[in-house]
Amino acid sequence: MNERTKKSPCYSPKYHTDSLKTLLLWAFCILILLQNEE
């Protein structure tokens, strides 16, 4: 069980930074869209 968890991409730092950047990008786009509507 532990070996499978270690191989999981979710635990690699690169995967975390990539997903974090994507999340921030989405949040930024949503904020701009909301501001444009108002």
Steps between C-alpha positions, in 0.01 A plus 500: 500500500777745592692435178195586289448822696863603447467451124183712490559826306301692761794472739759644261575871564490583127142371477401711799648822357343435159154444648544804724591718199196371311276572799634854533456555125137385516429718804656798320289443186181463705575822690548691172177357358306597813642853492414538132137401562450765767 
